[in-house]
Amino acid sequence: MFGRELHSYVITDAIRDEKVLKFKVDYNDVRPQFKEHETEQDEKKLNAFENKQALLHPERIGEISQYILNKFKQKTHRKQAGGKGFNAMFAVSSVDAAKLYYEALESLQKEDSKPLKIATIFSFSANEEQNAVGEIGDESFDLSAMDSSAKEF
């Protein structure tokens, strides 16, 4: 459409050039009980209420949260001397999911002498109001797009 490509520069080039932070994505075996939902590729099925309920199931959230706490130091290189500060991000599908994971992680750490510090960041735009798969509209800072429980949280 625009003619021959003049140049390409992809994320791996930027990492090599040390222009962006390195990142690592780990994929783990899915939990057998939730395998059907976790491996679903059909967008219409992924949006189904039953699927959302399965992915936000307390047992699943608890298992994933415990895994994060068990592996955090190893995966973020905190076992090395001087390992501290912000160095991990956990992205989830919705404000509801963020709240559930936050509460699970906090609960699992309540007896820990050095708990992880966890912060949440929410989009102000309503994630459900997308016109096309993958389309994310421009965000405004109008808090009316968030429900009151998300604002309070």
N, CA, C and O atoms as a GROMACS GRO file, in nm:
protein
  612
    1MET      N    1   0.082  -0.119   0.000
    1MET     CA    2   0.000   0.000   0.000
    1MET      C    3   0.087   0.126   0.000
    1MET      O    4   0.060   0.219  -0.075
    2PHE      N    5   0.191   0.130   0.083
    2PHE     CA    6   0.276   0.248   0.091
    2PHE      C    7   0.409   0.230   0.018
    2PHE      O    8   0.496   0.317   0.026
    3GLY      N    9   0.424   0.121  -0.054
    3GLY     CA   10   0.549   0.097  -0.124
    3GLY      C   11   0.643   0.010  -0.042
    3GLY      O   12   0.604  -0.048   0.060
    4ARG      N   13   0.767   0.001  -0.089
    4ARG     CA   14   0.866  -0.085  -0.025
    4ARG      C   15   0.904  -0.033   0.114
    4ARG      O   16   0.918   0.087   0.135
    5GLU      N   17   0.921  -0.125   0.205
    5GLU     CA   18   0.961  -0.090   0.342
    5GLU      C   19   1.102  -0.033   0.340
    5GLU      O   20   1.193  -0.091   0.280
    6LEU      N   21   1.120   0.081   0.406
    6LEU     CA   22   1.252   0.144   0.411
    6LEU      C   23   1.335   0.090   0.526
    6LEU      O   24   1.457   0.073   0.514
    7HIS      N   25   1.269   0.064   0.638
    7HIS     CA   26   1.342   0.019   0.756
    7HIS      C   27   1.243  -0.043   0.854
    7HIS      O   28   1.128  -0.001   0.861
    8SER      N   29   1.289  -0.142   0.931
    8SER     CA   30   1.204  -0.196   1.038
    8SER      C   31   1.285  -0.198   1.167
    8SER      O   32   1.405  -0.225   1.166
    9TYR      N   33   1.218  -0.170   1.274
    9TYR     CA   34   1.281  -0.167   1.405
    9TYR      C   35   1.179  -0.227   1.501
    9TYR      O   36   1.076  -0.165   1.529
   10VAL      N   37   1.207  -0.346   1.553
   10VAL     CA   38   1.110  -0.415   1.637
   10VAL      C   39   1.159  -0.419   1.781
   10VAL      O   40   1.271  -0.378   1.811
   11ILE      N   41   1.074  -0.467   1.870
   11ILE     CA   42   1.104  -0.466   2.013
   11ILE      C   43   1.235  -0.538   2.045
   11ILE      O   44   1.308  -0.497   2.136
   12THR      N   45   1.265  -0.644   1.975
   12THR     CA   46   1.392  -0.715   2.002
   12THR      C   47   1.512  -0.626   1.969
   12THR      O   48   1.616  -0.635   2.035
   13ASP      N   49   1.498  -0.542   1.867
   13ASP     CA   50   1.605  -0.447   1.836
   13ASP      C   51   1.620  -0.345   1.948
   13ASP      O   52   1.732  -0.311   1.988
   14ALA      N   53   1.509  -0.296   2.000
   14ALA     CA   54   1.513  -0.198   2.108
   14ALA      C   55   1.572  -0.258   2.235
   14ALA      O   56   1.645  -0.189   2.307
   15ILE      N   57   1.542  -0.383   2.264
   15ILE     CA   58   1.600  -0.449   2.381
   15ILE      C   59   1.751  -0.463   2.362
   15ILE      O   60   1.829  -0.434   2.453
   16ARG      N   61   1.791  -0.508   2.245
   16ARG     CA   62   1.934  -0.524   2.216
   16ARG      C   63   2.008  -0.390   2.230
   16ARG      O   64   2.120  -0.386   2.280
   17ASP      N   65   1.945  -0.282   2.186
   17ASP     CA   66   2.005  -0.149   2.192
   17ASP      C   67   1.991  -0.085   2.330
   17ASP      O   68   2.036   0.027   2.352
   18GLU      N   69   1.928  -0.157   2.424
   18GLU     CA   70   1.904  -0.110   2.560
   18GLU      C   71   1.825   0.020   2.563
   18GLU      O   72   1.853   0.109   2.644
   19LYS      N   73   1.726   0.031   2.474
   19LYS     CA   74   1.638   0.148   2.468
   19LYS      C   75   1.508   0.125   2.544
   19LYS      O   76   1.435   0.221   2.573
   20VAL      N   77   1.479   0.001   2.577
   20VAL     CA   78   1.361  -0.033   2.658
   20VAL      C   79   1.404  -0.135   2.763
   20VAL      O   80   1.508  -0.199   2.751
   21LEU      N   81   1.322  -0.149   2.865
   21LEU     CA   82   1.351  -0.248   2.967
   21LEU      C   83   1.333  -0.388   2.911
   21LEU      O   84   1.243  -0.413   2.831
   22LYS      N   85   1.418  -0.478   2.954
   22LYS     CA   86   1.403  -0.618   2.914
   22LYS      C   87   1.278  -0.674   2.980
   22LYS      O   88   1.237  -0.627   3.087
   23PHE      N   89   1.220  -0.772   2.919
   23PHE     CA   90   1.106  -0.838   2.981
   23PHE      C   91   1.112  -0.986   2.949
   23PHE      O   92   1.173  -1.029   2.852
   24LYS      N   93   1.046  -1.060   3.034
   24LYS     CA   94   1.043  -1.205   3.019
   24LYS      C   95   0.900  -1.249   3.045
   24LYS      O   96   0.839  -1.210   3.145
   25VAL      N   97   0.848  -1.330   2.958
   25VAL     CA   98   0.713  -1.383   2.975
   25VAL      C   99   0.727  -1.531   3.003
   25VAL      O  100   0.789  -1.605   2.925
   26ASP      N  101   0.670  -1.575   3.113
   26ASP     CA  102   0.672  -1.716   3.148
   26ASP      C  103   0.534  -1.775   3.123
   26ASP      O  104   0.432  -1.717   3.162
   27TYR      N  105   0.531  -1.888   3.060
   27TYR     CA  106   0.406  -1.962   3.042
   27TYR      C  107   0.415  -2.087   3.127
   27TYR      O  108   0.516  -2.159   3.123
   28ASN      N  109   0.312  -2.114   3.201
   28ASN     CA  110   0.309  -2.229   3.289
   28ASN      C  111   0.200  -2.324   3.244
   28ASN      O  112   0.108  -2.287   3.171
   29ASP      N  113   0.212  -2.449   3.287
   29ASP     CA  114   0.105  -2.544   3.259
   29ASP      C  115  -0.024  -2.492   3.319
   29ASP      O  116  -0.026  -2.440   3.431
   30VAL      N  117  -0.130  -2.506   3.245
   30VAL     CA  118  -0.259  -2.461   3.296
   30VAL      C  119  -0.309  -2.559   3.401
   30VAL      O  120  -0.272  -2.677   3.401
   31ARG      N  121  -0.391  -2.510   3.488
   31ARG     CA  122  -0.451  -2.594   3.590
   31ARG      C  123  -0.553  -2.686   3.523
   31ARG      O  124  -0.640  -2.637   3.450
   32PRO      N  125  -0.546  -2.816   3.545
   32PRO     CA  126  -0.634  -2.911   3.475
   32PRO      C  127  -0.782  -2.875   3.484
   32PRO      O  128  -0.856  -2.889   3.386
   33GLN      N  129  -0.825  -2.828   3.598
   33GLN     CA  130  -0.966  -2.796   3.618
   33GLN      C  131  -1.012  -2.682   3.525
   33GLN      O  132  -1.129  -2.677   3.488
   34PHE      N  133  -0.921  -2.591   3.488
   34PHE     CA  134  -0.957  -2.474   3.410
   34PHE      C  135  -0.897  -2.476   3.269
   34PHE      O  136  -0.899  -2.375   3.199
   35LYS      N  137  -0.842  -2.591   3.228
   35LYS     CA  138  -0.770  -2.600   3.101
   35LYS      C  139  -0.854  -2.557   2.981
   35LYS      O  140  -0.806  -2.483   2.895
   36GLU      N  141  -0.978  -2.602   2.976
   36GLU     CA  142  -1.066  -2.568   2.863
   36GLU      C  143  -1.079  -2.417   2.846
   36GLU      O  144  -1.076  -2.366   2.734
   37HIS      N  145  -1.094  -2.346   2.956
   37HIS     CA  146  -1.113  -2.200   2.952
   37HIS      C  147  -0.981  -2.128   2.923
   37HIS      O  148  -0.980  -2.028   2.851
   38GLU      N  149  -0.871  -2.178   2.980
   38GLU     CA  150  -0.743  -2.110   2.965
   38GLU      C  151  -0.683  -2.123   2.826
   38GLU      O  152  -0.600  -2.041   2.786
   39THR      N  153  -0.723  -2.225   2.752
   39THR     CA  154  -0.667  -2.246   2.619
   39THR      C  155  -0.762  -2.205   2.507
   39THR      O  156  -0.731  -2.224   2.390
   40GLU      N  157  -0.877  -2.150   2.541
   40GLU     CA  158  -0.976  -2.108   2.442
   40GLU      C  159  -0.920  -1.996   2.354
   40GLU      O  160  -0.857  -1.903   2.404
   41GLN      N  161  -0.942  -2.005   2.223
   41GLN     CA  162  -0.894  -1.905   2.127
   41GLN      C  163  -1.008  -1.825   2.063
   41GLN      O  164  -0.984  -1.716   2.012
   42ASP      N  165  -1.130  -1.876   2.066
   42ASP     CA  166  -1.244  -1.811   2.003
   42ASP      C  167  -1.286  -1.689   2.086
   42ASP      O  168  -1.325  -1.704   2.202
   43GLU      N  169  -1.279  -1.570   2.027
   43GLU     CA  170  -1.312  -1.446   2.098
   43GLU      C  171  -1.454  -1.446   2.154
   43GLU      O  172  -1.477  -1.397   2.264
   44LYS      N  173  -1.549  -1.500   2.078
   44LYS     CA  174  -1.688  -1.501   2.124
   44LYS      C  175  -1.702  -1.588   2.248
   44LYS      O  176  -1.774  -1.552   2.342
   45LYS      N  177  -1.635  -1.702   2.248
   45LYS     CA  178  -1.642  -1.790   2.365
   45LYS      C  179  -1.568  -1.728   2.484
   45LYS      O  180  -1.609  -1.745   2.598
   46LEU      N  181  -1.459  -1.656   2.457
   46LEU     CA  182  -1.383  -1.594   2.565
   46LEU      C  183  -1.465  -1.488   2.638
   46LEU      O  184  -1.443  -1.464   2.756
   47ASN      N  185  -1.558  -1.427   2.568
   47ASN     CA  186  -1.640  -1.324   2.629
   47ASN      C  187  -1.762  -1.380   2.702
   47ASN      O  188  -1.837  -1.304   2.764
   48ALA      N  189  -1.783  -1.508   2.694
   48ALA     CA  190  -1.901  -1.569   2.756
   48ALA      C  191  -1.893  -1.556   2.908
   48ALA      O  192  -1.785  -1.564   2.967
   49PHE      N  193  -2.008  -1.537   2.970
   49PHE     CA  194  -2.017  -1.520   3.115
   49PHE      C  195  -1.957  -1.639   3.190
   49PHE      O  196  -1.885  -1.620   3.288
   50GLU      N  197  -1.986  -1.761   3.145
   50GLU     CA  198  -1.935  -1.881   3.214
   50GLU      C  199  -1.782  -1.883   3.211
   50GLU      O  200  -1.718  -1.923   3.308
   51ASN      N  201  -1.725  -1.842   3.099
   51ASN     CA  202  -1.580  -1.840   3.086
   51ASN      C  203  -1.518  -1.739   3.183
   51ASN      O  204  -1.418  -1.768   3.248
   52LYS      N  205  -1.578  -1.621   3.192
   52LYS     CA  206  -1.528  -1.519   3.285
   52LYS      C  207  -1.536  -1.570   3.428
   52LYS      O  208  -1.446  -1.547   3.509
   53GLN      N  209  -1.645  -1.639   3.459
   53GLN     CA  210  -1.661  -1.693   3.594
   53GLN      C  211  -1.552  -1.796   3.625
   53GLN      O  212  -1.499  -1.800   3.737
   54ALA      N  213  -1.520  -1.880   3.528
   54ALA     CA  214  -1.416  -1.982   3.548
   54ALA      C  215  -1.279  -1.918   3.566
   54ALA      O  216  -1.202  -1.958   3.653
   55LEU      N  217  -1.248  -1.818   3.484
   55LEU     CA  218  -1.118  -1.754   3.492
   55LEU      C  219  -1.101  -1.670   3.619
   55LEU      O  220  -0.989  -1.644   3.662
   56LEU      N  221  -1.212  -1.627   3.677
   56LEU     CA  222  -1.208  -1.551   3.802
   56LEU      C  223  -1.244  -1.637   3.922
   56LEU      O  224  -1.274  -1.585   4.030
   57HIS      N  225  -1.244  -1.768   3.905
   57HIS     CA  226  -1.277  -1.860   4.012
   57HIS      C  227  -1.178  -1.842   4.127
   57HIS      O  228  -1.057  -1.836   4.103
   58PRO      N  229  -1.225  -1.834   4.251
   58PRO     CA  230  -1.135  -1.813   4.365
   58PRO      C  231  -1.022  -1.916   4.376
   58PRO      O  232  -0.911  -1.881   4.415
   59GLU      N  233  -1.051  -2.042   4.342
   59GLU     CA  234  -0.947  -2.145   4.350
   59GLU      C  235  -0.835  -2.117   4.248
   59GLU      O  236  -0.717  -2.131   4.279
   60ARG      N  237  -0.874  -2.078   4.127
   60ARG     CA  238  -0.776  -2.048   4.023
   60ARG      C  239  -0.694  -1.925   4.062
   60ARG      O  240  -0.571  -1.925   4.050
   61ILE      N  241  -0.761  -1.821   4.108
   61ILE     CA  242  -0.691  -1.698   4.150
   61ILE      C  243  -0.596  -1.730   4.266
   61ILE      O  244  -0.484  -1.678   4.269
   62GLY      N  245  -0.640  -1.812   4.359
   62GLY     CA  246  -0.555  -1.850   4.473
   62GLY      C  247  -0.431  -1.927   4.430
   62GLY      O  248  -0.322  -1.902   4.481
   63GLU      N  249  -0.448  -2.021   4.337
   63GLU     CA  250  -0.334  -2.100   4.288
   63GLU      C  251  -0.232  -2.012   4.216
   63GLU      O  252  -0.112  -2.025   4.238
   64ILE      N  253  -0.280  -1.924   4.131
   64ILE     CA  254  -0.191  -1.836   4.056
   64ILE      C  255  -0.121  -1.739   4.151
   64ILE      O  256  -0.002  -1.714   4.137
   65SER      N  257  -0.194  -1.685   4.246
   65SER     CA  258  -0.136  -1.592   4.343
   65SER      C  259  -0.028  -1.660   4.426
   65SER      O  260   0.078  -1.602   4.451
   66GLN      N  261  -0.053  -1.783   4.469
   66GLN     CA  262   0.047  -1.856   4.547
   66GLN      C  263   0.170  -1.885   4.462
   66GLN      O  264   0.283  -1.875   4.511
   67TYR      N  265   0.150  -1.919   4.337
   67TYR     CA  266   0.263  -1.942   4.245
   67TYR      C  267   0.349  -1.816   4.234
   67TYR      O  268   0.472  -1.822   4.240
   68ILE      N  269   0.283  -1.701   4.217
   68ILE     CA  270   0.356  -1.574   4.207
   68ILE      C  271   0.441  -1.552   4.332
   68ILE      O  272   0.558  -1.516   4.321
   69LEU      N  273   0.383  -1.572   4.449
   69LEU     CA  274   0.457  -1.551   4.574
   69LEU      C  275   0.571  -1.651   4.589
   69LEU      O  276   0.678  -1.616   4.638
   70ASN      N  277   0.549  -1.775   4.547
   70ASN     CA  278   0.653  -1.877   4.559
   70ASN      C  279   0.771  -1.850   4.465
   70ASN      O  280   0.885  -1.879   4.501
   71LYS      N  281   0.745  -1.797   4.348
   71LYS     CA  282   0.848  -1.782   4.244
   71LYS      C  283   0.901  -1.640   4.228
   71LYS      O  284   0.995  -1.618   4.151
   72PHE      N  285   0.843  -1.543   4.299
   72PHE     CA  286   0.878  -1.403   4.276
   72PHE      C  287   1.028  -1.375   4.286
   72PHE      O  288   1.085  -1.316   4.196
   73LYS      N  289   1.090  -1.417   4.394
   73LYS     CA  290   1.233  -1.387   4.413
   73LYS      C  291   1.318  -1.450   4.304
   73LYS      O  292   1.412  -1.388   4.254
   74GLN      N  293   1.286  -1.572   4.267
   74GLN     CA  294   1.362  -1.642   4.163
   74GLN      C  295   1.343  -1.574   4.027
   74GLN      O  296   1.440  -1.547   3.957
   75LYS      N  297   1.219  -1.546   3.990
   75LYS     CA  298   1.189  -1.493   3.858
   75LYS      C  299   1.233  -1.348   3.841
   75LYS      O  300   1.261  -1.305   3.729
   76THR      N  301   1.239  -1.272   3.949
   76THR     CA  302   1.276  -1.130   3.941
   76THR      C  303   1.419  -1.105   3.986
   76THR      O  304   1.460  -0.990   4.002
   77HIS      N  305   1.494  -1.212   4.007
   77HIS     CA  306   1.635  -1.204   4.046
   77HIS      C  307   1.655  -1.132   4.180
   77HIS      O  308   1.755  -1.063   4.199
   78ARG      N  309   1.561  -1.148   4.270
   78ARG     CA  310   1.573  -1.088   4.403
   78ARG      C  311   1.669  -1.166   4.491
   78ARG      O  312   1.709  -1.118   4.598
   79LYS      N  313   1.708  -1.286   4.448
   79LYS     CA  314   1.801  -1.366   4.528
   79LYS      C  315   1.943  -1.313   4.514
   79LYS      O  316   2.029  -1.346   4.595
   80GLN      N  317   1.968  -1.230   4.413
   80GLN     CA  318   2.099  -1.170   4.396
   80GLN      C  319   2.113  -1.052   4.491
   80GLN      O  320   2.014  -0.988   4.527
   81ALA      N  321   2.236  -1.022   4.530
   81ALA     CA  322   2.260  -0.911   4.622
   81ALA      C  323   2.213  -0.780   4.559
   81ALA      O  324   2.234  -0.756   4.440
   82GLY      N  325   2.149  -0.698   4.639
   82GLY     CA  326   2.104  -0.567   4.592
   82GLY      C  327   1.976  -0.568   4.511
   82GLY      O  328   1.937  -0.464   4.459
   83GLY      N  329   1.910  -0.681   4.499
   83GLY     CA  330   1.787  -0.689   4.422
   83GLY      C  331   1.672  -0.626   4.497
   83GLY      O  332   1.621  -0.684   4.593
   84LYS      N  333   1.629  -0.508   4.455
   84LYS     CA  334   1.516  -0.441   4.518
   84LYS      C  335   1.452  -0.344   4.420
   84LYS      O  336   1.502  -0.326   4.309
   85GLY      N  337   1.344  -0.283   4.460
   85GLY     CA  338   1.276  -0.188   4.374
   85GLY      C  339   1.169  -0.254   4.289
   85GLY      O  340   1.146  -0.374   4.298
   86PHE      N  341   1.104  -0.171   4.207
   86PHE     CA  342   0.999  -0.220   4.116
   86PHE      C  343   1.062  -0.300   4.005
   86PHE      O  344   1.152  -0.250   3.937
   87ASN      N  345   1.018  -0.422   3.984
   87ASN     CA  346   1.075  -0.498   3.875
   87ASN      C  347   0.982  -0.604   3.819
   87ASN      O  348   1.028  -0.698   3.755
   88ALA      N  349   0.853  -0.592   3.842
   88ALA     CA  350   0.762  -0.691   3.786
   88ALA      C  351   0.626  -0.626   3.761
   88ALA      O  352   0.586  -0.533   3.832
   89MET      N  353   0.556  -0.676   3.660
   89MET     CA  354   0.423  -0.629   3.628
   89MET      C  355   0.335  -0.750   3.602
   89MET      O  356   0.378  -0.847   3.539
   90PHE      N  357   0.214  -0.745   3.651
   90PHE     CA  358   0.117  -0.852   3.634
   90PHE      C  359  -0.007  -0.790   3.573
   90PHE      O  360  -0.079  -0.717   3.641
   91ALA      N  361  -0.033  -0.816   3.448
   91ALA     CA  362  -0.147  -0.758   3.378
   91ALA      C  363  -0.263  -0.857   3.378
   91ALA      O  364  -0.245  -0.976   3.355
   92VAL      N  365  -0.382  -0.806   3.404
   92VAL     CA  366  -0.502  -0.890   3.404
   92VAL      C  367  -0.607  -0.829   3.312
   92VAL      O  368  -0.589  -0.718   3.261
   93SER      N  369  -0.715  -0.900   3.292
   93SER     CA  370  -0.814  -0.864   3.190
   93SER      C  371  -0.913  -0.756   3.230
   93SER      O  372  -0.976  -0.697   3.143
   94SER      N  373  -0.928  -0.730   3.359
   94SER     CA  374  -1.033  -0.636   3.400
   94SER      C  375  -1.004  -0.580   3.539
   94SER      O  376  -0.917  -0.630   3.611
   95VAL      N  377  -1.078  -0.477   3.574
   95VAL     CA  378  -1.068  -0.420   3.709
   95VAL      C  379  -1.110  -0.525   3.812
   95VAL      O  380  -1.049  -0.536   3.918
   96ASP      N  381  -1.214  -0.601   3.780
   96ASP     CA  382  -1.260  -0.705   3.873
   96ASP      C  383  -1.149  -0.807   3.898
   96ASP      O  384  -1.128  -0.849   4.012
   97ALA      N  385  -1.080  -0.848   3.792
   97ALA     CA  386  -0.970  -0.944   3.808
   97ALA      C  387  -0.857  -0.882   3.891
   97ALA      O  388  -0.800  -0.950   3.977
   98ALA      N  389  -0.824  -0.757   3.866
   98ALA     CA  390  -0.718  -0.690   3.943
   98ALA      C  391  -0.753  -0.687   4.091
   98ALA      O  392  -0.667  -0.712   4.176
   99LYS      N  393  -0.878  -0.657   4.121
   99LYS     CA  394  -0.921  -0.653   4.261
   99LYS      C  395  -0.909  -0.791   4.327
   99LYS      O  396  -0.862  -0.802   4.440
  100LEU      N  397  -0.951  -0.895   4.255
  100LEU     CA  398  -0.946  -1.030   4.310
  100LEU      C  399  -0.802  -1.075   4.335
  100LEU      O  400  -0.772  -1.132   4.440
  101TYR      N  401  -0.712  -1.050   4.239
  101TYR     CA  402  -0.572  -1.088   4.257
  101TYR      C  403  -0.508  -1.006   4.369
  101TYR      O  404  -0.433  -1.060   4.450
  102TYR      N  405  -0.537  -0.878   4.374
  102TYR     CA  406  -0.482  -0.792   4.480
  102TYR      C  407  -0.522  -0.846   4.617
  102TYR      O  408  -0.438  -0.862   4.706
  103GLU      N  409  -0.650  -0.875   4.633
  103GLU     CA  410  -0.700  -0.926   4.761
  103GLU      C  411  -0.640  -1.061   4.795
  103GLU      O  412  -0.606  -1.085   4.911
  104ALA      N  413  -0.625  -1.149   4.697
  104ALA     CA  414  -0.566  -1.281   4.721
  104ALA      C  415  -0.420  -1.268   4.761
  104ALA      O  416  -0.376  -1.333   4.856
  105LEU      N  417  -0.344  -1.185   4.690
  105LEU     CA  418  -0.202  -1.167   4.722
  105LEU      C  419  -0.184  -1.104   4.860
  105LEU      O  420  -0.096  -1.144   4.936
  106GLU      N  421  -0.266  -1.006   4.892
  106GLU     CA  422  -0.259  -0.943   5.024
  106GLU      C  423  -0.294  -1.044   5.135
  106GLU      O  424  -0.227  -1.048   5.238
  107SER      N  425  -0.396  -1.122   5.112
  107SER     CA  426  -0.439  -1.222   5.210
  107SER      C  427  -0.331  -1.328   5.234
  107SER      O  428  -0.304  -1.366   5.348
  108LEU      N  429  -0.271  -1.374   5.127
  108LEU     CA  430  -0.167  -1.478   5.138
  108LEU      C  431  -0.041  -1.426   5.208
  108LEU      O  432   0.040  -1.505   5.258
  109GLN      N  433  -0.024  -1.294   5.211
  109GLN     CA  434   0.096  -1.236   5.270
  109GLN      C  435   0.074  -1.174   5.408
  109GLN      O  436   0.167  -1.116   5.465
  110LYS      N  437  -0.045  -1.185   5.463
  110LYS     CA  438  -0.075  -1.113   5.587
  110LYS      C  439   0.014  -1.153   5.704
  110LYS      O  440   0.032  -1.074   5.796
  111GLU      N  441   0.069  -1.273   5.703
  111GLU     CA  442   0.159  -1.317   5.811
  111GLU      C  443   0.307  -1.300   5.774
  111GLU      O  444   0.394  -1.330   5.855
  112ASP      N  445   0.335  -1.253   5.654
  112ASP     CA  446   0.472  -1.240   5.605
  112ASP      C  447   0.538  -1.116   5.665
  112ASP      O  448   0.478  -1.009   5.669
  113SER      N  449   0.662  -1.130   5.711
  113SER     CA  450   0.733  -1.017   5.771
  113SER      C  451   0.778  -0.915   5.665
  113SER      O  452   0.792  -0.797   5.696
  114LYS      N  453   0.799  -0.960   5.543
  114LYS     CA  454   0.838  -0.870   5.434
  114LYS      C  455   0.750  -0.896   5.312
  114LYS      O  456   0.795  -0.955   5.214
  115PRO      N  457   0.624  -0.852   5.318
  115PRO     CA  458   0.534  -0.878   5.205
  115PRO      C  459   0.572  -0.797   5.082
  115PRO      O  460   0.635  -0.692   5.092
  116LEU      N  461   0.532  -0.846   4.966
  116LEU     CA  462   0.552  -0.769   4.843
  116LEU      C  463   0.463  -0.646   4.849
  116LEU      O  464   0.351  -0.651   4.899
  117LYS      N  465   0.513  -0.537   4.797
  117LYS     CA  466   0.432  -0.416   4.784
  117LYS      C  467   0.361  -0.425   4.650
  117LYS      O  468   0.424  -0.440   4.545
  118ILE      N  469   0.230  -0.416   4.654
  118ILE     CA  470   0.150  -0.434   4.533
  118ILE      C  471   0.070  -0.307   4.507
  118ILE      O  472   0.009  -0.251   4.599
  119ALA      N  473   0.070  -0.262   4.383
  119ALA     CA  474  -0.008  -0.145   4.343
  119ALA      C  475  -0.097  -0.185   4.227
  119ALA      O  476  -0.066  -0.279   4.153
  120THR      N  477  -0.205  -0.113   4.210
  120THR     CA  478  -0.294  -0.138   4.097
  120THR      C  479  -0.307  -0.011   4.013
  120THR      O  480  -0.302   0.100   4.066
  121ILE      N  481  -0.324  -0.030   3.885
  121ILE     CA  482  -0.349   0.081   3.793
  121ILE      C  483  -0.468   0.040   3.708
  121ILE      O  484  -0.469  -0.069   3.650
  122PHE      N  485  -0.568   0.128   3.700
  122PHE     CA  486  -0.688   0.098   3.622
  122PHE      C  487  -0.700   0.196   3.506
  122PHE      O  488  -0.657   0.312   3.517
  123SER      N  489  -0.757   0.151   3.396
  123SER     CA  490  -0.792   0.241   3.287
  123SER      C  491  -0.915   0.319   3.328
  123SER      O  492  -1.003   0.266   3.397
  124PHE      N  493  -0.922   0.443   3.287
  124PHE     CA  494  -1.041   0.522   3.315
  124PHE      C  495  -1.152   0.491   3.216
  124PHE      O  496  -1.270   0.504   3.249
  125SER      N  497  -1.116   0.450   3.096
  125SER     CA  498  -1.219   0.419   2.997
  125SER      C  499  -1.278   0.282   3.026
  125SER      O  500  -1.212   0.193   3.080
  126ALA      N  501  -1.401   0.266   2.991
  126ALA     CA  502  -1.468   0.138   3.014
  126ALA      C  503  -1.415   0.037   2.914
  126ALA      O  504  -1.432   0.054   2.794
  127ASN      N  505  -1.352  -0.068   2.963
  127ASN     CA  506  -1.291  -0.168   2.876
  127ASN      C  507  -1.394  -0.244   2.794
  127ASN      O  508  -1.362  -0.296   2.687
  128GLU      N  509  -1.516  -0.250   2.842
  128GLU     CA  510  -1.618  -0.327   2.773
  128GLU      C  511  -1.673  -0.254   2.651
  128GLU      O  512  -1.741  -0.316   2.569
  129GLU      N  513  -1.646  -0.126   2.637
  129GLU     CA  514  -1.705  -0.046   2.530
  129GLU      C  515  -1.614  -0.038   2.407
  129GLU      O  516  -1.593   0.071   2.354
  130GLN      N  517  -1.560  -0.149   2.363
  130GLN     CA  518  -1.476  -0.152   2.245
  130GLN      C  519  -1.561  -0.188   2.124
  130GLN      O  520  -1.648  -0.274   2.132
  131ASN      N  521  -1.536  -0.121   2.012
  131ASN     CA  522  -1.613  -0.147   1.890
  131ASN      C  523  -1.563  -0.269   1.815
  131ASN      O  524  -1.642  -0.335   1.747
  132ALA      N  525  -1.436  -0.300   1.826
  132ALA     CA  526  -1.379  -0.413   1.754
  132ALA      C  527  -1.281  -0.484   1.846
  132ALA      O  528  -1.229  -0.425   1.941
  133VAL      N  529  -1.256  -0.612   1.817
  133VAL     CA  530  -1.163  -0.690   1.896
  133VAL      C  531  -1.026  -0.623   1.891
  133VAL      O  532  -0.972  -0.597   1.784
  134GLY      N  533  -0.970  -0.596   2.008
  134GLY     CA  534  -0.837  -0.536   2.015
  134GLY      C  535  -0.835  -0.385   2.005
  134GLY      O  536  -0.731  -0.324   2.027
  135GLU      N  537  -0.948  -0.322   1.973
  135GLU     CA  538  -0.952  -0.177   1.961
  135GLU      C  539  -0.967  -0.114   2.098
  135GLU      O  540  -1.056  -0.152   2.175
  136ILE      N  541  -0.882  -0.021   2.129
  136ILE     CA  542  -0.890   0.051   2.255
  136ILE      C  543  -0.899   0.199   2.221
  136ILE      O  544  -0.808   0.256   2.160
  137GLY      N  545  -1.007   0.259   2.261
  137GLY     CA  546  -1.028   0.400   2.230
  137GLY      C  547  -0.939   0.491   2.313
  137GLY      O  548  -0.874   0.446   2.408
  138ASP      N  549  -0.936   0.617   2.278
  138ASP     CA  550  -0.859   0.714   2.356
  138ASP      C  551  -0.919   0.725   2.494
  138ASP      O  552  -1.041   0.725   2.512
  139GLU      N  553  -0.830   0.735   2.594
  139GLU     CA  554  -0.877   0.745   2.731
  139GLU      C  555  -0.901   0.890   2.768
  139GLU      O  556  -0.829   0.980   2.725
  140SER      N  557  -1.002   0.910   2.850
  140SER     CA  558  -1.023   1.041   2.909
  140SER      C  559  -1.001   1.023   3.058
  140SER      O  560  -0.987   0.910   3.106
  141PHE      N  561  -0.998   1.130   3.129
  141PHE     CA  562  -0.979   1.120   3.273
  141PHE      C  563  -1.110   1.144   3.346
  141PHE      O  564  -1.112   1.188   3.461
  142ASP      N  565  -1.218   1.114   3.278
  142ASP     CA  566  -1.351   1.124   3.336
  142ASP      C  567  -1.378   0.996   3.414
  142ASP      O  568  -1.390   0.888   3.355
  143LEU      N  569  -1.388   1.006   3.544
  143LEU     CA  570  -1.405   0.889   3.629
  143LEU      C  571  -1.543   0.824   3.617
  143LEU      O  572  -1.566   0.717   3.674
  144SER      N  573  -1.634   0.886   3.545
  144SER     CA  574  -1.768   0.829   3.534
  144SER      C  575  -1.768   0.696   3.458
  144SER      O  576  -1.864   0.620   3.467
  145ALA      N  577  -1.662   0.669   3.383
  145ALA     CA  578  -1.654   0.542   3.308
  145ALA      C  579  -1.630   0.424   3.402
  145ALA      O  580  -1.655   0.309   3.364
  146MET      N  581  -1.582   0.450   3.523
  146MET     CA  582  -1.557   0.343   3.620
  146MET      C  583  -1.673   0.334   3.717
  146MET      O  584  -1.730   0.436   3.757
  147ASP      N  585  -1.709   0.212   3.754
  147ASP     CA  586  -1.816   0.200   3.852
  147ASP      C  587  -1.765   0.239   3.991
  147ASP      O  588  -1.644   0.249   4.013
  148SER      N  589  -1.856   0.262   4.082
  148SER     CA  590  -1.818   0.315   4.215
  148SER      C  591  -1.730   0.220   4.294
  148SER      O  592  -1.644   0.265   4.369
  149SER      N  593  -1.750   0.088   4.279
  149SER     CA  594  -1.667  -0.007   4.355
  149SER      C  595  -1.523  -0.001   4.308
  149SER      O  596  -1.431  -0.015   4.389
  150ALA      N  597  -1.500   0.019   4.178
  150ALA     CA  598  -1.363   0.029   4.125
  150ALA      C  599  -1.299   0.159   4.175
  150ALA      O  600  -1.181   0.159   4.211
  151LYS      N  601  -1.375   0.268   4.177
  151LYS     CA  602  -1.321   0.395   4.226
  151LYS      C  603  -1.283   0.382   4.373
  151LYS      O  604  -1.177   0.429   4.414
  152GLU      N  605  -1.369   0.320   4.452
  152GLU     CA  606  -1.342   0.304   4.595
  152GLU      C  607  -1.221   0.216   4.618
  152GLU      O  608  -1.141   0.242   4.708
  153PHE      N  609  -1.206   0.112   4.539
  153PHE     CA  610  -1.095   0.019   4.553
  153PHE      C  611  -0.963   0.092   4.525
  153PHE      O  612  -0.857   0.030   4.532
   0.00000   0.00000   0.00000
